Amino acid sequence: MDHYISRREIIENIIFTKPFQPEKQFERTIVPISGINLSYDKDYQFSFKDKGIRKASQVLEYVNAEYQCYLSKSKFQDNNSNDLTSLRSSTAIVSIGGADGSELITLMSALDSPSGILVEISPSATAAARARGIDLVIEDDVMDAAPKVVSQLRDWQKQSKISTVLISCQAVLHELPSRSSTFTKEAFLQEYLTPIMKAGLRVMFYAREPCPPSNWSQLTDSIAIRLFGLHKDDVDALSSYIAQQLNIPSGVDLTNSSDDDTRVILPVVLAQEVLFKMLYCKNIVRFEYEMGEQMTSFQPKNWLASLRDMQMHTRVRYLTTDHFSESYHQEELLLEEPVAVNARDGTPLEMPKCFVQLFASSTMSSTISTM
C-alpha cells in the first residue's frame, strides 16, 4: 500500500504547502533531463527496462500489414529481388525516445535490418542501449538530433542500404512540448519526415501516446471521480494544483450535474490528467517529474491532419494499455465502486480509452508537399 500512502504525502507536502494563486499567469517551463537528479533518472529508466520488446510487437503489426498491402499493389511482386524480405531488411528504424533500446533491437531483429538509430536524451538510458550493442545512439534533444538522423539516413540511402524509414515514437511526443525548447508538431514533422520523403525514401511513422479519453469525450463534458485513500477535498485540491501548473481548464458548468458529495466534478481532460498522475506516480519524486509534462496534451486529430497534409495514408486506434488497465482495475477494487461516473447523470463510465496508436505511411513518390 506504499503507493497509496504516497498520495497522502503528495497532498500534504506539495499541494497544501504551496499557496494557490488562481490568477497566476501560466508560463511555459522547459524541464530538460539535465535538470533531473541522475540517480533518480537511473531508477526511472530502469522502470522501462525491456518494455520496448512488447511495444515493438505492436509496431510490427502495422508494418507487416503495410508491406503486404504495398506488395499487393506494386510491381515488386513480379520481381524476385524485391520481395517482402528485401523490403523489410532495407528498412531503417529510428526510435525516438526509445529508452534502453529494447524496442529498436527487437524491430531490427524482426525486420532483419542492420540499420537502426536511437535518439534518447537520458544518460542512463543511452548507457543501457550501448551496453545492448546498439551502435548508433544519438544522446541529444530530439530537435537537435534531427539533422544527424537525416544525414545518416541519406548516407545509407546513397549506399543503397535502405529504401524505407520507420520512425517510432512510444509515449514521447506528448512530453516534448515541455521538455524540448524548440519542439512543435510542425517543426518535428518538418525536420524529420519532410527531408527524407523529399529524398525519395518511403516513410512509415508510428506513435503510441497518452491522450484525452475518446470514449468519455463522446459521452459527456464532465466527469465525477473518486480516488482511494483521499477525501473529496484532497482530490479537489490536487485537481486545482494540476490545472494551475499545467494550464488545463478547470471550470465546469454544474447545471444538470448529479448530486454526489463524495466525488469531485471535473472537465474530461483534467479528470484524465489527475488519474494519470495518481495511478502512475508511486512517490513524490515521480510526481514532481510527471508534473513537468501534460499527458493529455497529445491531440491525435491534429497530428492526423498534418500527416494527411503531407500526403501520407493514416490509421488510428484508441485503446487502453495493460499498465493503465491494471492500475485502474486495482483502484476500483479498492474503492468497491467505479472510479469515474458521468457527472450529468451518475452513470458509471467504462475504463477510459486514453491512449492512441497512430500509423502513417507515404507513397514511393518523391513529390512531397512542404508544410
C-alpha positions, 0 to 999 in steps of 0.5 A: 500500500506504499503507493497509496500512502504516497498520495497522502504525502503528495497532498500534504507536502506539495499541494497544501504547502504551496499557496494557490494563486488562481490568477497566476499567469501560466508560463511555459517551463522547459524541464530538460533531463539535465535538470533531473537528479541522475540517480533518480533518472537511473531508477526511472529508466530502469522502470522501462527496462525491456518494455520496448520488446512488447511495444515493438510487437505492436509496431510490427503489426502495422508494418507487416500489414503495410508491406503486404498491402504495398506488395499487393499493389506494386510491381515488386511482386513480379520481381524476385529481388524485391520481395517482402524480405528485401523490403523489410531488411532495407528498412531503417528504424529510428526510435525516438525516445526509445529508452534502453533500446529494447524496442529498436533491437527487437524491430531490427531483429524482426525486420532483419535490418542492420540499420537502426538509430536511437535518439534518447536524451537520458544518460542512463538510458543511452548507457543501457542501449550501448551496453545492448550493442546498439551502435548508433545512439544519438544522446541529444534533444530530439530537435537537435538530433534531427539533422544527424538522423537525416544525414545518416539516413541519406548516407545509407540511402546513397549506399543503397542500404535502405529504401524505407524509414520507420520512425517510432515514437512510444509515449514521447511526443506528448512530453516534448512540448515541455521538455524540448525548447524548440519542439512543435508538431510542425517543426518535428514533422518538418525536420524529420519526415519532410527531408527524407520523403523529399529524398525519395525514401518511403516513410512509415511513422508510428506513435503510441501516446497518452491522450484525452479519453475518446470514449468519455469525450463522446459521452459527456463534458464532465466527469465525477471521480473518486480516488482511494485513500483521499477525501473529496477535498484532497482530490479537489485540491490536487485537481486545482494544483494540476490545472494551475501548473499545467494550464488545463481548464478547470471550470465546469458548468454544474447545471444538470450535474448529479448530486454526489458529495463524495466525488469531485466534478471535473472537465474530461481532460483534467479528470484524465490528467489527475488519474494519470498522475495518481495511478502512475506516480508511486512517490513524490519524486515521480510526481514532481517529474510527471508534473513537468509534462501534460499527458493529455496534451497529445491531440491525435486529430491534429497530428492526423491532419498534418500527416494527411497534409503531407500526403501520407495514408493514416490509421488510428486506434484508441485503446487502453494499455495493460499498465493503465488497465491494471492500475485502474482495475486495482483502484476500483477494487479498492474503492468497491465502486467505479472510479469515474461516473458521468457527472450529468447523470451518475452513470458509471463510465467504462475504463477510459480509452486514453491512449492512441496508436497512430500509423502513417505511411507515404507513397514511393513518390518523391513529390512531397508537399512542404508544410 
